[in-house]
C-alpha cells in the first residue's frame, strides 16, 4: 500500500460511503482506490478476485469458448 496522509485516507473513506463496508480490506482497486496501491505482484484480476485470464485460457483450451470469445454450446 502506498504511504498516504491521514487526511488522504479519510477522504478516500468518505468517497466510498457505505460501499466501504462491503469491500474486502475496506478498499477497491478500481476507481479512486487505485491511488492507494503502490504495485501489484501477479495478475491484477487474481488480486481482485477471479483469475479471469487463467480461466479464459483454460476455457479456450477445452473448447468452451472460441478465440474471439464466442461461447461453444453443445
Wavefront OBJ file of the C-alpha trace (Angstrom):
o trace
v 0.000 0.000 0.000
v 1.211 3.480 -0.855
v 2.122 5.817 2.025
v -0.646 8.410 2.286
v -1.504 11.132 4.733
v -4.251 10.500 7.259
v -6.359 13.152 5.506
v -5.988 11.336 2.159
v -7.135 8.083 3.744
v -10.111 9.809 5.383
v -11.020 11.446 2.061
v -10.950 8.053 0.352
v -13.105 6.505 3.087
v -15.627 9.349 2.746
v -15.710 8.937 -1.037
v -16.533 5.230 -0.633
v -19.575 5.878 1.532
v -21.383 2.679 2.549
v -19.548 0.666 -0.143
v -16.515 0.574 2.153
v -18.405 -1.903 4.346
v -18.780 -4.413 1.509
v -15.211 -4.399 0.199
v -12.508 -6.819 1.231
v -9.990 -4.906 3.330
v -12.074 -1.731 3.027
v -10.685 -0.663 -0.369
v -11.203 -1.252 -4.083
v -8.555 -1.379 -6.781
v -10.966 0.273 -9.201
v -11.773 3.976 -9.293
v -10.137 6.159 -6.655
v -8.780 3.080 -4.869
v -6.058 2.768 -7.486
v -4.357 5.706 -5.714
v -3.909 3.547 -2.605
v -1.874 0.869 -4.373
v 1.854 1.193 -4.982
v 2.200 -2.023 -7.000
v 0.523 -5.335 -7.759
v 2.571 -8.508 -7.857
v 0.953 -11.044 -10.139
v -2.253 -10.849 -12.125
v -4.391 -7.877 -11.048
v -7.568 -9.887 -11.720
v -6.363 -12.523 -9.238
v -5.723 -9.839 -6.640
v -9.243 -8.510 -7.244
v -10.823 -11.970 -7.026
v -11.346 -14.262 -10.018
v -8.211 -15.069 -12.062
v -10.069 -14.238 -15.292
v -7.109 -14.540 -17.670
v -6.271 -18.047 -16.453
v -9.960 -19.005 -16.596
v -10.340 -17.791 -20.189
v -7.164 -19.622 -21.228
v -8.424 -22.886 -19.731
v -11.921 -22.464 -21.222
v -10.349 -21.908 -24.654
v -8.091 -24.949 -24.188
v -11.056 -27.259 -23.551
v -13.144 -25.717 -26.333
v -15.739 -23.990 -24.162
v -15.096 -20.628 -25.812
v -13.560 -19.688 -29.141
v -10.607 -17.406 -29.801
v -12.962 -14.434 -30.313
v -14.846 -15.149 -27.067
v -17.867 -16.839 -28.612
v -19.425 -19.484 -26.368
v -19.475 -23.031 -27.714
v -22.602 -24.848 -26.546
v -23.345 -28.446 -27.375
l 1 2 3 4 5 6 7 8 9 10 11 12 13 14 15 16 17 18 19 20 21 22 23 24 25 26 27 28 29 30 31 32 33 34 35 36 37 38 39 40 41 42 43 44 45 46 47 48 49 50 51 52 53 54 55 56 57 58 59 60 61 62 63 64 65 66 67 68 69 70 71 72 73 74
